[in-house]
Amino acid sequence: MFQSLALVPGFSRSGASMTAGFMAGLKHEEAARFSMLLATPIIIGASLLEIPKLFKSGVHGLLQMSLAGGLLAGIFAYISVWILMRWFKKNEISAMRPFAYYCWLVGGIILLTRIV
């Protein structure tokens, strides 16, 4: 249910599912791991829908560029999750504070620009 919030522009799928994990009593690291695991079926499903379109596109090199981009995205996602897990292990209590400050700051700026 929480992942469906990502259909609303500006909502983070992983942030929403991590929040749901917190509410269910998971620790920060467990909630983050659960959130990342929830992305796996979504990524596989999107791949099953989109990869056949790459074969049919007729654009020279599109499949190779897409596969290279997917591979690089996967590598950097792995590195990002590894860094996130280390952060949560070291900062269990205050781990989400930097993200919360960022969200408040950006949300406030957006509100101000919409009001003015």
N, CA, C and O atoms as CSV, one atom per row, in Angstrom:
chain,resi,resn,atom,element,x,y,z
A,1,MET,N,N,0.824,-1.188,0.000
A,1,MET,CA,C,0.000,0.000,0.000
A,1,MET,C,C,0.878,1.265,0.000
A,1,MET,O,O,0.600,2.226,-0.717
A,2,PHE,N,N,1.926,1.244,0.807
A,2,PHE,CA,C,2.783,2.425,0.898
A,2,PHE,C,C,3.533,2.679,-0.404
A,2,PHE,O,O,3.776,3.831,-0.766
A,3,GLN,N,N,3.901,1.610,-1.110
A,3,GLN,CA,C,4.614,1.799,-2.369
A,3,GLN,C,C,3.747,2.518,-3.393
A,3,GLN,O,O,4.270,3.210,-4.266
A,4,SER,N,N,2.444,2.366,-3.300
A,4,SER,CA,C,1.562,3.023,-4.269
A,4,SER,C,C,1.612,4.542,-4.125
A,4,SER,O,O,1.186,5.251,-5.036
A,5,LEU,N,N,2.116,5.057,-3.016
A,5,LEU,CA,C,2.280,6.508,-2.869
A,5,LEU,C,C,3.242,7.074,-3.914
A,5,LEU,O,O,3.189,8.261,-4.234
A,6,ALA,N,N,4.119,6.220,-4.444
A,6,ALA,CA,C,5.073,6.671,-5.453
A,6,ALA,C,C,4.382,7.074,-6.748
A,6,ALA,O,O,5.006,7.694,-7.608
A,7,LEU,N,N,3.116,6.736,-6.902
A,7,LEU,CA,C,2.357,7.181,-8.077
A,7,LEU,C,C,2.076,8.681,-8.014
A,7,LEU,O,O,1.789,9.309,-9.033
A,8,VAL,N,N,2.162,9.247,-6.812
A,8,VAL,CA,C,1.979,10.687,-6.629
A,8,VAL,C,C,3.327,11.358,-6.889
A,8,VAL,O,O,4.329,10.982,-6.280
A,9,PRO,N,N,3.364,12.343,-7.785
A,9,PRO,CA,C,4.648,13.008,-8.060
A,9,PRO,C,C,5.289,13.568,-6.786
A,9,PRO,O,O,4.633,14.220,-5.973
A,10,GLY,N,N,6.573,13.297,-6.638
A,10,GLY,CA,C,7.314,13.796,-5.487
A,10,GLY,C,C,7.470,12.785,-4.365
A,10,GLY,O,O,8.285,12.988,-3.465
A,11,PHE,N,N,6.706,11.702,-4.400
A,11,PHE,CA,C,6.830,10.677,-3.363
A,11,PHE,C,C,7.873,9.656,-3.764
A,11,PHE,O,O,7.937,9.243,-4.922
A,12,SER,N,N,8.672,9.259,-2.826
A,12,SER,CA,C,9.708,8.258,-3.062
A,12,SER,C,C,9.156,6.879,-2.726
A,12,SER,O,O,8.642,6.667,-1.628
A,13,ARG,N,N,9.261,5.937,-3.667
A,13,ARG,CA,C,8.799,4.582,-3.424
A,13,ARG,C,C,9.583,3.953,-2.287
A,13,ARG,O,O,9.007,3.347,-1.384
A,14,SER,N,N,10.901,4.098,-2.337
A,14,SER,CA,C,11.716,3.483,-1.290
A,14,SER,C,C,11.508,4.186,0.049
A,14,SER,O,O,11.485,3.537,1.094
A,15,GLY,N,N,11.357,5.498,0.020
A,15,GLY,CA,C,11.094,6.225,1.267
A,15,GLY,C,C,9.772,5.813,1.899
A,15,GLY,O,O,9.679,5.654,3.116
A,16,ALA,N,N,8.756,5.643,1.072
A,16,ALA,CA,C,7.443,5.236,1.586
A,16,ALA,C,C,7.491,3.821,2.155
A,16,ALA,O,O,6.920,3.558,3.213
A,17,SER,N,N,8.173,2.907,1.456
A,17,SER,CA,C,8.225,1.540,1.971
A,17,SER,C,C,9.121,1.435,3.201
A,17,SER,O,O,8.872,0.601,4.072
A,18,MET,N,N,10.165,2.271,3.288
A,18,MET,CA,C,10.980,2.283,4.502
A,18,MET,C,C,10.172,2.817,5.679
A,18,MET,O,O,10.278,2.298,6.790
A,19,THR,N,N,9.375,3.838,5.444
A,19,THR,CA,C,8.517,4.372,6.502
A,19,THR,C,C,7.538,3.309,6.983
A,19,THR,O,O,7.293,3.180,8.183
A,20,ALA,N,N,6.981,2.550,6.047
A,20,ALA,CA,C,6.077,1.454,6.430
A,20,ALA,C,C,6.817,0.426,7.277
A,20,ALA,O,O,6.264,-0.105,8.240
A,21,GLY,N,N,8.075,0.145,6.916
A,21,GLY,CA,C,8.877,-0.784,7.715
A,21,GLY,C,C,9.124,-0.265,9.118
A,21,GLY,O,O,9.071,-1.029,10.082
A,22,PHE,N,N,9.396,1.042,9.241
A,22,PHE,CA,C,9.575,1.642,10.568
A,22,PHE,C,C,8.311,1.481,11.396
A,22,PHE,O,O,8.355,1.125,12.573
A,23,MET,N,N,7.172,1.754,10.744
A,23,MET,CA,C,5.886,1.662,11.449
A,23,MET,C,C,5.581,0.229,11.870
A,23,MET,O,O,4.869,0.005,12.849
A,24,ALA,N,N,6.121,-0.747,11.128
A,24,ALA,CA,C,5.909,-2.157,11.470
A,24,ALA,C,C,6.904,-2.641,12.523
A,24,ALA,O,O,6.849,-3.795,12.948
A,25,GLY,N,N,7.817,-1.755,12.945
A,25,GLY,CA,C,8.753,-2.116,14.001
A,25,GLY,C,C,10.120,-2.570,13.528
A,25,GLY,O,O,10.918,-3.057,14.328
A,26,LEU,N,N,10.407,-2.418,12.240
A,26,LEU,CA,C,11.730,-2.806,11.744
A,26,LEU,C,C,12.767,-1.763,12.128
A,26,LEU,O,O,12.452,-0.581,12.266
A,27,LYS,N,N,14.003,-2.208,12.298
A,27,LYS,CA,C,15.107,-1.283,12.509
A,27,LYS,C,C,15.418,-0.615,11.172
A,27,LYS,O,O,14.941,-1.057,10.128
A,28,HIS,N,N,16.214,0.445,11.206
A,28,HIS,CA,C,16.528,1.201,9.994
A,28,HIS,C,C,17.134,0.309,8.907
A,28,HIS,O,O,16.701,0.341,7.755
A,29,GLU,N,N,18.125,-0.475,9.282
A,29,GLU,CA,C,18.794,-1.327,8.301
A,29,GLU,C,C,17.828,-2.359,7.712
A,29,GLU,O,O,17.851,-2.613,6.507
A,30,GLU,N,N,16.992,-2.946,8.548
A,30,GLU,CA,C,16.031,-3.946,8.076
A,30,GLU,C,C,15.004,-3.321,7.140
A,30,GLU,O,O,14.649,-3.903,6.115
A,31,ALA,N,N,14.526,-2.122,7.504
A,31,ALA,CA,C,13.537,-1.441,6.674
A,31,ALA,C,C,14.130,-1.072,5.315
A,31,ALA,O,O,13.454,-1.189,4.293
A,32,ALA,N,N,15.380,-0.631,5.295
A,32,ALA,CA,C,16.031,-0.281,4.037
A,32,ALA,C,C,16.233,-1.519,3.172
A,32,ALA,O,O,15.988,-1.483,1.966
A,33,ARG,N,N,16.671,-2.591,3.769
A,33,ARG,CA,C,16.871,-3.837,3.021
A,33,ARG,C,C,15.545,-4.331,2.446
A,33,ARG,O,O,15.482,-4.737,1.286
A,34,PHE,N,N,14.496,-4.298,3.250
A,34,PHE,CA,C,13.170,-4.714,2.790
A,34,PHE,C,C,12.708,-3.838,1.632
A,34,PHE,O,O,12.161,-4.340,0.650
A,35,SER,N,N,12.927,-2.530,1.744
A,35,SER,CA,C,12.534,-1.603,0.687
A,35,SER,C,C,13.268,-1.906,-0.614
A,35,SER,O,O,12.670,-1.887,-1.690
A,36,MET,N,N,14.554,-2.183,-0.513
A,36,MET,CA,C,15.325,-2.483,-1.716
A,36,MET,C,C,14.897,-3.819,-2.325
A,36,MET,O,O,14.859,-3.959,-3.547
A,37,LEU,N,N,14.579,-4.791,-1.484
A,37,LEU,CA,C,14.109,-6.072,-2.001
A,37,LEU,C,C,12.754,-5.933,-2.693
A,37,LEU,O,O,12.473,-6.643,-3.658
A,38,LEU,N,N,11.916,-5.021,-2.202
A,38,LEU,CA,C,10.620,-4.792,-2.839
A,38,LEU,C,C,10.758,-4.243,-4.252
A,38,LEU,O,O,9.856,-4.409,-5.072
A,39,ALA,N,N,11.866,-3.600,-4.540
A,39,ALA,CA,C,12.079,-3.037,-5.875
A,39,ALA,C,C,12.366,-4.120,-6.904
A,39,ALA,O,O,12.147,-3.902,-8.096
A,40,THR,N,N,12.849,-5.277,-6.479
A,40,THR,CA,C,13.258,-6.321,-7.418
A,40,THR,C,C,12.126,-6.767,-8.343
A,40,THR,O,O,12.339,-6.802,-9.555
A,41,PRO,N,N,10.939,-7.109,-7.848
A,41,PRO,CA,C,9.872,-7.511,-8.773
A,41,PRO,C,C,9.452,-6.387,-9.724
A,41,PRO,O,O,9.081,-6.647,-10.869
A,42,ILE,N,N,9.510,-5.156,-9.258
A,42,ILE,CA,C,9.148,-4.020,-10.104
A,42,ILE,C,C,10.152,-3.881,-11.248
A,42,ILE,O,O,9.762,-3.667,-12.396
A,43,ILE,N,N,11.424,-4.001,-10.941
A,43,ILE,CA,C,12.469,-3.887,-11.961
A,43,ILE,C,C,12.365,-5.038,-12.962
A,43,ILE,O,O,12.491,-4.824,-14.167
A,44,ILE,N,N,12.140,-6.239,-12.475
A,44,ILE,CA,C,12.007,-7.398,-13.374
A,44,ILE,C,C,10.783,-7.229,-14.270
A,44,ILE,O,O,10.849,-7.488,-15.472
A,45,GLY,N,N,9.675,-6.799,-13.689
A,45,GLY,CA,C,8.455,-6.595,-14.480
A,45,GLY,C,C,8.634,-5.532,-15.552
A,45,GLY,O,O,8.218,-5.719,-16.696
A,46,ALA,N,N,9.248,-4.427,-15.187
A,46,ALA,CA,C,9.495,-3.364,-16.168
A,46,ALA,C,C,10.429,-3.857,-17.269
A,46,ALA,O,O,10.250,-3.515,-18.438
A,47,SER,N,N,11.413,-4.650,-16.900
A,47,SER,CA,C,12.344,-5.193,-17.896
A,47,SER,C,C,11.617,-6.115,-18.870
A,47,SER,O,O,11.847,-6.058,-20.078
A,48,LEU,N,N,10.738,-6.963,-18.338
A,48,LEU,CA,C,9.994,-7.881,-19.205
A,48,LEU,C,C,9.092,-7.131,-20.192
A,48,LEU,O,O,8.848,-7.600,-21.304
A,49,LEU,N,N,8.608,-5.976,-19.775
A,49,LEU,CA,C,7.763,-5.179,-20.664
A,49,LEU,C,C,8.567,-4.361,-21.670
A,49,LEU,O,O,8.147,-4.217,-22.818
A,50,GLU,N,N,9.702,-3.830,-21.265
A,50,GLU,CA,C,10.428,-2.868,-22.091
A,50,GLU,C,C,11.514,-3.462,-22.977
A,50,GLU,O,O,11.760,-2.923,-24.056
A,51,ILE,N,N,12.166,-4.529,-22.582
A,51,ILE,CA,C,13.262,-5.085,-23.386
A,51,ILE,C,C,12.780,-5.549,-24.767
A,51,ILE,O,O,13.470,-5.296,-25.754
A,52,PRO,N,N,11.626,-6.217,-24.877
A,52,PRO,CA,C,11.166,-6.576,-26.230
A,52,PRO,C,C,10.963,-5.352,-27.139
A,52,PRO,O,O,11.153,-5.449,-28.351
A,53,LYS,N,N,10.584,-4.223,-26.571
A,53,LYS,CA,C,10.413,-3.004,-27.365
A,53,LYS,C,C,11.746,-2.530,-27.936
A,53,LYS,O,O,11.786,-1.953,-29.023
A,54,LEU,N,N,12.838,-2.770,-27.208
A,54,LEU,CA,C,14.161,-2.381,-27.694
A,54,LEU,C,C,14.545,-3.180,-28.940
A,54,LEU,O,O,15.168,-2.643,-29.856
A,55,PHE,N,N,14.176,-4.454,-28.973
A,55,PHE,CA,C,14.476,-5.278,-30.140
A,55,PHE,C,C,13.704,-4.807,-31.371
A,55,PHE,O,O,14.199,-4.877,-32.496
A,56,LYS,N,N,12.478,-4.326,-31.135
A,56,LYS,CA,C,11.611,-3.918,-32.244
A,56,LYS,C,C,11.804,-2.465,-32.670
A,56,LYS,O,O,11.252,-2.053,-33.691
A,57,SER,N,N,12.568,-1.684,-31.921
A,57,SER,CA,C,12.665,-0.250,-32.181
A,57,SER,C,C,13.318,0.081,-33.517
A,57,SER,O,O,12.962,1.071,-34.156
A,58,GLY,N,N,14.257,-0.731,-33.935
A,58,GLY,CA,C,14.944,-0.468,-35.190
A,58,GLY,C,C,16.003,0.626,-35.092
A,58,GLY,O,O,16.641,0.945,-36.096
A,59,VAL,N,N,16.204,1.201,-33.928
A,59,VAL,CA,C,17.227,2.228,-33.745
A,59,VAL,C,C,18.564,1.536,-33.524
A,59,VAL,O,O,18.711,0.715,-32.618
A,60,HIS,N,N,19.530,1.877,-34.359
A,60,HIS,CA,C,20.844,1.237,-34.291
A,60,HIS,C,C,21.536,1.541,-32.962
A,60,HIS,O,O,21.702,2.705,-32.597
A,61,GLY,N,N,21.936,0.501,-32.245
A,61,GLY,CA,C,22.702,0.658,-31.017
A,61,GLY,C,C,21.867,0.916,-29.769
A,61,GLY,O,O,22.415,1.013,-28.671
A,62,LEU,N,N,20.544,1.031,-29.920
A,62,LEU,CA,C,19.705,1.341,-28.756
A,62,LEU,C,C,19.753,0.228,-27.715
A,62,LEU,O,O,19.839,0.499,-26.518
A,63,LEU,N,N,19.698,-1.017,-28.167
A,63,LEU,CA,C,19.721,-2.148,-27.232
A,63,LEU,C,C,21.041,-2.170,-26.458
A,63,LEU,O,O,21.040,-2.361,-25.242
A,64,GLN,N,N,22.164,-1.977,-27.153
A,64,GLN,CA,C,23.465,-2.007,-26.488
A,64,GLN,C,C,23.596,-0.862,-25.491
A,64,GLN,O,O,24.087,-1.060,-24.380
A,65,MET,N,N,23.159,0.338,-25.882
A,65,MET,CA,C,23.229,1.480,-24.963
A,65,MET,C,C,22.331,1.255,-23.753
A,65,MET,O,O,22.696,1.596,-22.628
A,66,SER,N,N,21.164,0.684,-23.988
A,66,SER,CA,C,20.230,0.435,-22.885
A,66,SER,C,C,20.779,-0.606,-21.924
A,66,SER,O,O,20.675,-0.450,-20.708
A,67,LEU,N,N,21.363,-1.666,-22.466
A,67,LEU,CA,C,21.951,-2.695,-21.600
A,67,LEU,C,C,23.135,-2.150,-20.813
A,67,LEU,O,O,23.294,-2.457,-19.632
A,68,ALA,N,N,23.968,-1.339,-21.469
A,68,ALA,CA,C,25.105,-0.734,-20.764
A,68,ALA,C,C,24.612,0.208,-19.665
A,68,ALA,O,O,25.145,0.209,-18.555
A,69,GLY,N,N,23.595,1.007,-19.981
A,69,GLY,CA,C,23.022,1.910,-18.978
A,69,GLY,C,C,22.411,1.149,-17.821
A,69,GLY,O,O,22.567,1.544,-16.665
A,70,GLY,N,N,21.709,0.050,-18.122
A,70,GLY,CA,C,21.127,-0.778,-17.065
A,70,GLY,C,C,22.179,-1.412,-16.182
A,70,GLY,O,O,22.025,-1.482,-14.963
A,71,LEU,N,N,23.260,-1.876,-16.813
A,71,LEU,CA,C,24.353,-2.473,-16.048
A,71,LEU,C,C,25.007,-1.445,-15.129
A,71,LEU,O,O,25.253,-1.721,-13.955
A,72,LEU,N,N,25.289,-0.257,-15.671
A,72,LEU,CA,C,25.889,0.796,-14.836
A,72,LEU,C,C,24.937,1.234,-13.727
A,72,LEU,O,O,25.366,1.465,-12.597
A,73,ALA,N,N,23.654,1.349,-14.042
A,73,ALA,CA,C,22.678,1.718,-13.008
A,73,ALA,C,C,22.642,0.667,-11.904
A,73,ALA,O,O,22.553,1.007,-10.724
A,74,GLY,N,N,22.710,-0.607,-12.281
A,74,GLY,CA,C,22.719,-1.682,-11.293
A,74,GLY,C,C,23.952,-1.636,-10.405
A,74,GLY,O,O,23.860,-1.826,-9.192
A,75,ILE,N,N,25.106,-1.382,-11.012
A,75,ILE,CA,C,26.357,-1.298,-10.241
A,75,ILE,C,C,26.290,-0.146,-9.244
A,75,ILE,O,O,26.624,-0.315,-8.071
A,76,PHE,N,N,25.857,1.029,-9.712
A,76,PHE,CA,C,25.808,2.181,-8.810
A,76,PHE,C,C,24.694,2.049,-7.773
A,76,PHE,O,O,24.823,2.565,-6.663
A,77,ALA,N,N,23.608,1.368,-8.117
A,77,ALA,CA,C,22.565,1.105,-7.121
A,77,ALA,C,C,23.116,0.202,-6.017
A,77,ALA,O,O,22.849,0.426,-4.836
A,78,TYR,N,N,23.882,-0.816,-6.402
A,78,TYR,CA,C,24.491,-1.707,-5.422
A,78,TYR,C,C,25.423,-0.929,-4.492
A,78,TYR,O,O,25.392,-1.109,-3.275
A,79,ILE,N,N,26.245,-0.071,-5.076
A,79,ILE,CA,C,27.173,0.742,-4.265
A,79,ILE,C,C,26.394,1.660,-3.328
A,79,ILE,O,O,26.757,1.804,-2.161
A,80,SER,N,N,25.334,2.277,-3.827
A,80,SER,CA,C,24.523,3.187,-3.007
A,80,SER,C,C,23.872,2.456,-1.847
A,80,SER,O,O,23.863,2.955,-0.721
A,81,VAL,N,N,23.328,1.281,-2.114
A,81,VAL,CA,C,22.697,0.498,-1.043
A,81,VAL,C,C,23.739,0.052,-0.033
A,81,VAL,O,O,23.468,0.047,1.168
A,82,TRP,N,N,24.925,-0.323,-0.493
A,82,TRP,CA,C,25.998,-0.711,0.418
A,82,TRP,C,C,26.358,0.444,1.341
A,82,TRP,O,O,26.515,0.252,2.546
A,83,ILE,N,N,26.490,1.651,0.776
A,83,ILE,CA,C,26.792,2.835,1.591
A,83,ILE,C,C,25.655,3.109,2.564
A,83,ILE,O,O,25.899,3.429,3.728
A,84,LEU,N,N,24.421,2.988,2.103
A,84,LEU,CA,C,23.255,3.219,2.963
A,84,LEU,C,C,23.235,2.236,4.138
A,84,LEU,O,O,22.958,2.629,5.271
A,85,MET,N,N,23.522,0.978,3.871
A,85,MET,CA,C,23.525,-0.028,4.941
A,85,MET,C,C,24.613,0.268,5.969
A,85,MET,O,O,24.387,0.122,7.171
A,86,ARG,N,N,25.777,0.678,5.509
A,86,ARG,CA,C,26.848,1.048,6.448
A,86,ARG,C,C,26.415,2.242,7.297
A,86,ARG,O,O,26.667,2.274,8.502
A,87,TRP,N,N,25.765,3.223,6.669
A,87,TRP,CA,C,25.292,4.406,7.393
A,87,TRP,C,C,24.293,4.004,8.473
A,87,TRP,O,O,24.372,4.486,9.603
A,88,PHE,N,N,23.354,3.121,8.130
A,88,PHE,CA,C,22.347,2.699,9.098
A,88,PHE,C,C,22.959,1.887,10.241
A,88,PHE,O,O,22.501,1.987,11.379
A,89,LYS,N,N,23.980,1.092,9.955
A,89,LYS,CA,C,24.625,0.326,11.023
A,89,LYS,C,C,25.316,1.239,12.029
A,89,LYS,O,O,25.310,0.958,13.228
A,90,LYS,N,N,25.916,2.338,11.548
A,90,LYS,CA,C,26.651,3.254,12.416
A,90,LYS,C,C,25.737,4.251,13.118
A,90,LYS,O,O,26.057,4.699,14.219
A,91,ASN,N,N,24.622,4.604,12.516
A,91,ASN,CA,C,23.780,5.693,13.018
A,91,ASN,C,C,22.324,5.265,13.178
A,91,ASN,O,O,21.422,5.927,12.666
A,92,GLU,N,N,22.098,4.183,13.871
A,92,GLU,CA,C,20.744,3.624,13.976
A,92,GLU,C,C,19.721,4.652,14.464
A,92,GLU,O,O,18.632,4.741,13.898
A,93,ILE,N,N,20.038,5.408,15.474
A,93,ILE,CA,C,19.064,6.319,16.062
A,93,ILE,C,C,18.804,7.527,15.177
A,93,ILE,O,O,17.647,7.892,14.968
A,94,SER,N,N,19.839,8.150,14.656
A,94,SER,CA,C,19.666,9.394,13.902
A,94,SER,C,C,19.884,9.208,12.401
A,94,SER,O,O,20.190,10.174,11.701
A,95,ALA,N,N,19.734,7.998,11.902
A,95,ALA,CA,C,20.094,7.693,10.518
A,95,ALA,C,C,19.277,8.473,9.498
A,95,ALA,O,O,19.804,8.825,8.443
A,96,MET,N,N,18.032,8.749,9.770
A,96,MET,CA,C,17.176,9.392,8.774
A,96,MET,C,C,17.155,10.916,8.900
A,96,MET,O,O,16.512,11.586,8.092
A,97,ARG,N,N,17.835,11.467,9.881
A,97,ARG,CA,C,17.816,12.923,10.057
A,97,ARG,C,C,18.285,13.707,8.839
A,97,ARG,O,O,17.598,14.646,8.436
A,98,PRO,N,N,19.436,13.364,8.224
A,98,PRO,CA,C,19.861,14.142,7.047
A,98,PRO,C,C,18.811,14.127,5.935
A,98,PRO,O,O,18.573,15.149,5.291
A,99,PHE,N,N,18.187,12.979,5.712
A,99,PHE,CA,C,17.151,12.885,4.685
A,99,PHE,C,C,15.930,13.714,5.063
A,99,PHE,O,O,15.323,14.362,4.210
A,100,ALA,N,N,15.572,13.693,6.343
A,100,ALA,CA,C,14.429,14.487,6.801
A,100,ALA,C,C,14.703,15.980,6.625
A,100,ALA,O,O,13.835,16.723,6.170
A,101,TYR,N,N,15.909,16.416,6.986
A,101,TYR,CA,C,16.254,17.836,6.796
A,101,TYR,C,C,16.195,18.226,5.326
A,101,TYR,O,O,15.692,19.293,4.975
A,102,TYR,N,N,16.712,17.352,4.474
A,102,TYR,CA,C,16.672,17.602,3.027
A,102,TYR,C,C,15.221,17.730,2.549
A,102,TYR,O,O,14.892,18.652,1.803
A,103,CYS,N,N,14.365,16.815,2.975
A,103,CYS,CA,C,12.954,16.853,2.560
A,103,CYS,C,C,12.276,18.127,3.047
A,103,CYS,O,O,11.519,18.749,2.303
A,104,TRP,N,N,12.541,18.519,4.288
A,104,TRP,CA,C,11.937,19.750,4.802
A,104,TRP,C,C,12.417,20.963,4.017
A,104,TRP,O,O,11.624,21.837,3.666
A,105,LEU,N,N,13.707,21.012,3.745
A,105,LEU,CA,C,14.273,22.142,3.013
A,105,LEU,C,C,13.688,22.238,1.605
A,105,LEU,O,O,13.209,23.296,1.197
A,106,VAL,N,N,13.729,21.138,0.870
A,106,VAL,CA,C,13.219,21.153,-0.503
A,106,VAL,C,C,11.712,21.393,-0.517
A,106,VAL,O,O,11.209,22.140,-1.356
A,107,GLY,N,N,10.997,20.768,0.399
A,107,GLY,CA,C,9.550,20.991,0.485
A,107,GLY,C,C,9.220,22.444,0.785
A,107,GLY,O,O,8.294,23.006,0.200
A,108,GLY,N,N,9.975,23.055,1.697
A,108,GLY,CA,C,9.762,24.465,2.018
A,108,GLY,C,C,10.047,25.374,0.829
A,108,GLY,O,O,9.303,26.319,0.568
A,109,ILE,N,N,11.117,25.088,0.119
A,109,ILE,CA,C,11.459,25.884,-1.065
A,109,ILE,C,C,10.364,25.759,-2.122
A,109,ILE,O,O,9.972,26.754,-2.731
A,110,ILE,N,N,9.878,24.559,-2.337
A,110,ILE,CA,C,8.815,24.350,-3.322
A,110,ILE,C,C,7.545,25.086,-2.907
A,110,ILE,O,O,6.892,25.722,-3.733
A,111,LEU,N,N,7.199,24.997,-1.627
A,111,LEU,CA,C,6.025,25.717,-1.147
A,111,LEU,C,C,6.173,27.212,-1.338
A,111,LEU,O,O,5.242,27.882,-1.786
A,112,LEU,N,N,7.346,27.739,-0.999
A,112,LEU,CA,C,7.577,29.174,-1.170
A,112,LEU,C,C,7.507,29.622,-2.617
A,112,LEU,O,O,6.969,30.688,-2.918
A,113,THR,N,N,8.051,28.808,-3.516
A,113,THR,CA,C,8.006,29.196,-4.925
A,113,THR,C,C,6.598,29.076,-5.497
A,113,THR,O,O,6.271,29.773,-6.457
A,114,ARG,N,N,5.777,28.232,-4.947
A,114,ARG,CA,C,4.379,28.090,-5.411
A,114,ARG,C,C,3.501,29.207,-4.859
A,114,ARG,O,O,2.539,29.623,-5.505
A,115,ILE,N,N,3.831,29.690,-3.668
A,115,ILE,CA,C,3.035,30.760,-3.044
A,115,ILE,C,C,3.335,32.096,-3.690
A,115,ILE,O,O,2.431,32.893,-3.944
A,116,VAL,N,N,4.607,32.335,-3.955
A,116,VAL,CA,C,5.025,33.635,-4.492
A,116,VAL,C,C,4.788,33.761,-5.947
A,116,VAL,O,O,5.091,34.800,-6.534
